[in-house]
Amino acid sequence: MRRAVVLCGPGNNGGDGFVVARLLRDAGWQVEVFLYGDAEKLPPDAKVNHERWVKIAPVTALTEQAFRKVAFADMYVDALFGTGLTRPVAGDLAGLLRHLGGYGGDDYRPRMVAVDVPSGLCADSGRVVTPNPRARVPTATLARLTVTFDSPKCGHFVGDGPHHCGRIVVKDIGVRQFREHKPNPHTGRGHVVRFPRTSLIGKRRMVPDERPFFGVDIRYFTKNQGHKYAHGHAFILSGGVGKGGAARLAARGALRVGAGAVTLGSPPAALIENAAQLNAIMLQSLKDPDAAARAVARHPHQCAVYWARVGTE
């Protein structure tokens, strides 16, 4: 009899793991399930699937020591953390992820299947979320196969993603009919419109994507009486001399995505530096935090971006 070990996490990814375990058991596999976290704190859907599983077989609390006692399995299912992981994994679980990633010589990759993304990998950036960025040992699992839902994630194709994900399979979960939804006739703002976008598919190829996108109808902005402020005004506060790079990037980005007016406010000493590197963007000298506060209050900005250290210099 083929044997599977399913590792479930504290969120909805763990709930998917319980479903996988039940389906494997129905298919004739011998299945052992581990849970990291408190079953009572599982999200509602995950809790339902946990309760369905415990009526069939027990669940073991997941620790590195408990996992190392597991006998050889034909397949390991990583359903610990999915697309929502943003913080580094620490403690005993970090040791387990390093172990699953091959640290110590054990190679689980040929038999590892990840749900959504390998645990420890950021689905947006493709970077391993580690407490020590300089560490040579990654705190993430290595999968031979990654099964994700609805659409691939950027993190599958960039950074460490290709190395950790292996083969990627995308499965539909019932939202395809939404993607094929036709835009409504123009009757005002807030309807579905089609904007050209890009998607990552296949072997890290970029392809055009014309799927619907919820947003403000672009025709609202092209009426005869329109002017630049009808497109929105973005106000960005910059740091001091030599510290305005992020603010300039944000200003260019706001202009590029369609803001009609963009204003960058900075300390007087940094004004020339910003003026030398920007065009089509208004500049405003702000000598102190009070001046910045008055500038924000004076104009009806639709978007304001603040440098993390504004007011500390």
C-alpha positions, 0 to 999 in steps of 0.5 A: 500500500502506498503511503503519504504524509500530509503536513497541515498548517494553521490557515486555509492552506492546512484545510486544503491539506485535510481535503487532500488527505481524505481524498488520498485515503479514499483512493487507497493510500495509507495517510498520516496527517500532522497539524502545526498550530491549534485546531481550535483556531483554524479558519471556519472552512479549515476547521470543517475539514479538520473535523471530517478528518479526525472522524476517520483517523488521528492528527499528530501535532507537528514538530521537527522531532515528531516528523523525523520519527515518520517512516519513509513515505511515497509522497509528502504533501506540504500544506503548511503555509500558502500565499498568505505567508509574509513573516519569517518562520521561526523556532522549531518549525524553521528547523523543520522547513530547513530539514525539508529543504534538504539541510542535513542531507535528507532529500524530500524533493522527489516526493514532495508536493506543495499546495499553492506555494512551497512553505517558506516562499513568498508568493509575491516576490519569490523570495524565501521568507527567512529571519536571516537573509544572509543565511546560506540554508533556506527556510523553505521546502523544496517541491517536485510539484506545486499545485496552485489554484485559479492562476499562477503567482509571480513568486512561482517564476521569480527569485527563488521560486523556480528552484523551490516550486518544481513543476507548476500545475494550475487548477480551476476552482470555479472562478473561470466563469467570472474571468469570461464575464463580458463587460457591462454597457457603460452606465456610470462608474465602477463597472467591469472593464478590460485593461491589457495586463500581463500574466506569467505562465509556462516556463517564465514567459510573459503573455498578454492577458485580456481578462476582466478587471474590476476598476473605474470605467476609463471612459469616465475620465475622457469626458469633454469637461475632463481635466488633469485633476479629474484623473486624481492627484497623488501627493508624495512626501520625500526624504532628505538629500540622497534619500529620495529615490523611493519617493521618485519611483513612487511619483513616476509610478503614479504618473504612469498608472494614470494619475492626472497630477503628481506632486512630490514634497521634499525638504528644501535642500533636496528640491534641486536633486529631485528637480534634476531627475523628474519631469512632468511632476510638480515639486513643493518645498516643505521646510518642516513636518508642519509644512508637510501636514499643511500641504496634505490638508490644503489639497484634496489628494486622492492618494498620499504616499509618505516616506517611512522616516518623514518627520525624523530628520 
